[in-house]
Amino acid sequence: MKKLILHEVGMRDGLQVEKTLVPIEKKIEWTKKLSESAVDIIQLGSFVNPSKVPQMADTDELFKYFKSNPLPNPNTILSGLVLNEKGLERAMNVGVDLICMGISASETHSMKNTGMTVAEASDRIINMAKSALQEGKPVQVSVQSAFGCGFEGKIDESKVISIVSRFADAGLKQISLADTAGHAFPEQVSRLYKRILDMIPDAQLACHFHNTYGLGMANIFSAMLSGVKYFEAAFGGLGGCPFTKKAAGNVSTEDVVAYWHRNSLRNDINLDILIDLASEVSQHFEKELPGYIYKTGNIKY
Amino acid sequence: MKKLILHEVGMRDGLQVEKTLVPIEKKIEWTKKLSESAVDIIQLGSFVNPSKVPQMADTDELFKYFKSNPLPNPNTILSGLVLNEKGLERAMNVGVDLICMGISASETHSMKNTGMTVAEASDRIINMAKSALQEGKPVQVSVQSAFGCGFEGKIDESKVISIVSRFADAGLKQISLADTAGHAFPEQVSRLYKRILDMIPDAQLACHFHNTYGLGMANIFSAMLSGVKYFEAAFGGLGGCPFTKKAAGNVSTEDVVAYWHRNSLRNDINLDILIDLASEVSQHFEKELPGYIYKTGNIKY
């Protein structure tokens, strides 16, 4: 099996729903710990309107900080989420390593999240992604609500596939499917990724699961069997999209890494640092997080 | 895919760790609900020394009750766990439909749980199982701590396989692997079941996972892919063995059934009844249970 890549999204998808603002000093400290643990990619924030998501107001500043203060692990890749042209410009200005952008497969979710129809969002995002690629910047494009929608319920697979085929036409091959509402189940996961690989055999596949209904880790395993390479997860399982209904936490980074220690796929990632971080985040927000391993500790052999 | 069978073990593995005794009237009510939901097999209790596990003291009485007061669903199978010859005699006397017995693959767990070495327990349990079979009684034999042990850590797969091969020699083909400590991970699950099927192609395979480290549902999915037919789970995810270290709850019945609704494998099982039951059990014990679906509700399409 090829090397699996952990894309840590706690700093963005984890923090964005938290009302209590995290001071930038704390964000820097947590990011350093993530880098030290040797997770591969850290999503540092999103370039959104600060008045809409105040928690992400310091995203530019954070990226700038790490330009002049290198992370403990020089191989750490820093990603950032952009939603529109203004955000893309900001991301290019601060030198984000990997730019992430997405289109929802649900008309209702798309409208609530971006004010655009799926078709409008597709035109706009694909143009943005192409222009970033042309400037030599790696881009990951995602389909949000790819497995179901908290507002609409079932999402036709053909809607997902038609967005992905537009990605393919535009030469965008680093493709993530995001289970925004947590509706995914393992057989659906393997079916969708198979259809994408049939269409784009050299796609670089990513997945982003929420654990709302308890199937997050089963979906991770199914994605692994389906040839997915990039796995998005958040420390402690913190998070959820603020603009969707009843999304519970992300799949927990420590739980994924503990699993990849058990099956010997990524023993190089330091689980103890990740467990410490999740415990610290739990204390910071004064609440128990959904992750398992930071509470039980790892299995010691 | 052949029909998957749900073996509900909440009345035994769920309740046995709870200190507050559940009155028999309540147990009867909960069992009726389980039967009404159309789960296939209900494990009603264990035939153990009442002074060691007071919660199970009324097991004989419960079975007798349902002999004279039929369950709502006439197809419900009632199983019972036996640990020794005395328990087997009691189970035969009250007409248990399916007798379950197990041997731990961990010397330490076996000694703590039964006071016997693995070899001694194997001799004794296999003799008991053979005698029950000879009397025409269906028997399920299990290997406990099959994927790891809270005391010993790693359990050699060869230890599990050697117990299973003794089952095969004795003509015992309904075989469960129990992840008593919650150490199982999906690749290990598929590897072990494959070895068993290679040895006994007509084995009727069962699984029993605990969700201590968050991999319960991923292991369920892996077991499904591996040809396992019987799935043990407990309402609300209640439970855990009182004689092992740090075992968290069982995989939750409602979570498994919600998943089997999503993939259309068992839409005949009534999820609403199971969700109501888990909520009631949660209220009864005045604590939140580990299951997801009874808290989130099912996904409505």
Interface residues (C-beta under 8 A of the other chain):
Chain A: G148 G153 K154 H183 F185 P186 E187 Q188 N211 T212 Y213 G214 L215 M217 A218 I220 F221 S222 K246 A248 S252 D255 A258 Y259 R262 N263 G291 Y292 I293 T296 I299 K300 Y301
Chain B: G148 G153 K154 H183 F185 P186 E187 Q188 N211 T212 Y213 G214 L215 M217 A218 I220 F221 S222 K246 A248 S252 D255 A258 Y259 R262 N263 G291 Y292 I293 T296 I299 K300 Y301
